[in-house]
């Protein structure tokens, strides 16, 4: 498995450390990786500390970036 920090002009890729809101919870992006042609987002629930992963496309549908 190769871990990459994705950079560039693609505004759709969640940035490491960015905060995102779900229905009633806030999540922090830990990192993004490209694996077998898919971009994965690894993120943590701020209140519970539980960590999750999903495809970037699914992440962008589920969550909205929190602007500070």
PAMISE-327549 format. One line per 10 residues: for each residue x, y, z of N, C-alpha, C. Coordinates in nm, 2 decimals, padded with zeros to 4 digits. Layout:
N
X,Y,Z,X,Y,Z,X,Y,Z ~ ...
***
This chain:
68
00.09,-00.12,00.00,00.00,00.00,00.00,00.09,00.12,00.00 ~ 00.06,00.22,-00.09,00.14,00.34,-00.10,00.05,00.46,-00.05 ~ 00.10,00.53,00.05,00.03,00.65,00.10,00.08,00.77,00.03 ~ -00.01,00.85,-00.02,00.03,00.98,-00.09,-00.05,01.09,-00.03 ~ 00.02,01.21,-00.02,-00.06,01.33,00.02,-00.09,01.39,-00.12 ~ -00.22,01.41,-00.14,-00.27,01.46,-00.27,-00.27,01.61,-00.27 ~ -00.20,01.67,-00.37,-00.19,01.81,-00.38,-00.23,01.86,-00.52 ~ -00.24,01.99,-00.54,-00.27,02.04,-00.67,-00.39,02.13,-00.67 ~ -00.44,02.15,-00.79,-00.55,02.24,-00.80,-00.69,02.18,-00.79 ~ -00.70,02.05,-00.75,-00.82,01.98,-00.74,-00.89,02.01,-00.61
-00.99,02.10,-00.61,-01.05,02.15,-00.48,-01.14,02.04,-00.42 ~ -01.17,01.93,-00.49,-01.25,01.83,-00.43,-01.18,01.74,-00.34 ~ -01.05,01.73,-00.34,-00.98,01.64,-00.25,-00.97,01.70,-00.11 ~ -01.03,01.64,-00.01,-01.03,01.69,00.13,-00.88,01.70,00.18 ~ -00.85,01.82,00.24,-00.71,01.84,00.29,-00.70,01.78,00.43 ~ -00.57,01.73,00.45,-00.54,01.67,00.58,-00.57,01.78,00.69 ~ -00.63,01.74,00.80,-00.66,01.84,00.90,-00.79,01.92,00.89 ~ -00.85,01.91,00.77,-00.98,01.99,00.75,-01.09,01.92,00.83 ~ -01.19,02.01,00.86,-01.30,01.97,00.95,-01.43,01.96,00.86 ~ -01.50,01.85,00.88,-01.62,01.83,00.79,-01.74,01.79,00.89
-01.86,01.84,00.85,-01.98,01.81,00.93,-02.07,01.71,00.86 ~ -02.12,01.62,00.94,-02.22,01.52,00.90,-02.35,01.58,00.95 ~ -02.45,01.49,00.98,-02.58,01.53,01.03,-02.57,01.61,01.16 ~ -02.50,01.55,01.26,-02.49,01.62,01.39,-02.35,01.61,01.44 ~ -02.25,01.56,01.36,-02.12,01.54,01.42,-02.01,01.60,01.33 ~ -01.90,01.62,01.39,-01.78,01.69,01.32,-01.67,01.58,01.30 ~ -01.61,01.58,01.19,-01.50,01.48,01.16,-01.38,01.56,01.11 ~ -01.26,01.50,01.13,-01.14,01.56,01.09,-01.07,01.46,00.99 ~ -01.03,01.51,00.88,-00.96,01.43,00.78,-00.82,01.40,00.83 ~ -00.78,01.28,00.84,-00.65,01.24,00.89,-00.55,01.23,00.77
-00.59,01.17,00.66,-00.52,01.17,00.54,-00.60,01.11,00.42 ~ -00.55,01.13,00.30,-00.61,01.07,00.18,-00.50,00.98,00.12 ~ -00.54,00.87,00.06,-00.45,00.79,-00.01,-00.51,00.74,-00.14 ~ -00.43,00.71,-00.24,-00.47,00.65,-00.36,-00.43,00.50,-00.36 ~ -00.53,00.41,-00.38,-00.50,00.27,-00.37,-00.58,00.20,-00.47 ~ -00.51,00.13,-00.56,-00.58,00.05,-00.67,-00.68,00.14,-00.75 ~ -00.64,00.26,-00.78,-00.72,00.35,-00.87,-00.83,00.42,-00.79 ~ -00.84,00.41,-00.66,-00.94,00.48,-00.59,-00.88,00.57,-00.48 ~ -00.94,00.68,-00.46,-00.89,00.77,-00.35,-00.97,00.75,-00.23 ~ -00.90,00.71,-00.12,-00.97,00.69,00.01,-00.94,00.81,00.10
-01.04,00.84,00.18,-01.03,00.94,00.29,-01.04,00.87,00.42 ~ -00.94,00.89,00.50,-00.94,00.84,00.64,-00.97,00.96,00.73 ~ -01.06,00.94,00.82,-01.11,01.05,00.90,-01.15,01.01,01.04 ~ -01.16,01.10,01.14,-01.19,01.07,01.28,-01.31,01.16,01.33 ~ -01.39,01.09,01.40,-01.50,01.16,01.47,-01.44,01.24,01.58 ~ -01.46,01.37,01.59,-01.40,01.46,01.69,-01.45,01.42,01.83 ~ -01.57,01.39,01.85,-01.62,01.36,01.98,-01.59,01.22,02.04 ~ -01.60,01.12,01.95,-01.58,00.98,02.00,-01.44,00.93,01.98 ~ -01.37,01.00,01.88,-01.23,00.95,01.85,-01.23,00.83,01.76 ~ -01.34,00.78,01.72,-01.35,00.66,01.62,-01.30,00.71,01.49
-01.23,00.62,01.42,-01.17,00.64,01.29,-01.24,00.56,01.18 ~ -01.26,00.62,01.06,-01.33,00.56,00.95,-01.25,00.58,00.82 ~ -01.29,00.51,00.72,-01.24,00.53,00.59,-01.35,00.50,00.49 ~ -01.34,00.58,00.38,-01.44,00.55,00.27,-01.38,00.61,00.14 ~ -01.44,00.58,00.02,-01.40,00.64,-00.10,-01.43,00.79,-00.09 ~ -01.34,00.87,-00.16,-01.36,01.01,-00.16,-01.49,01.06,-00.21 ~ -01.54,00.99,-00.31,-01.68,01.03,-00.37,-01.79,01.01,-00.27 ~ -01.78,00.91,-00.19,-01.88,00.89,-00.08,-01.87,00.99,00.03 ~ -01.74,01.02,00.06,-01.71,01.12,00.17,-01.77,01.26,00.13 ~ -01.75,01.30,00.01,-01.80,01.43,-00.04,-01.95,01.44,-00.04
-02.02,01.32,-00.06,-02.17,01.32,-00.05,-02.22,01.33,00.09 ~ -02.15,01.26,00.18,-02.19,01.25,00.32,-02.17,01.38,00.40 ~ -02.06,01.45,00.37,-02.01,01.56,00.46,-02.00,01.69,00.39 ~ -02.00,01.80,00.47,-01.98,01.93,00.42,-01.86,01.99,00.49 ~ -01.77,02.06,00.42,-01.66,02.11,00.49,-01.70,02.23,00.58 ~ -01.64,02.23,00.70,-01.67,02.33,00.80,-01.57,02.44,00.77 ~ -01.61,02.56,00.75,-01.53,02.68,00.73,-01.51,02.75,00.86 ~ -01.38,02.77,00.90,-01.36,02.83,01.03,-01.32,02.98,01.01
***
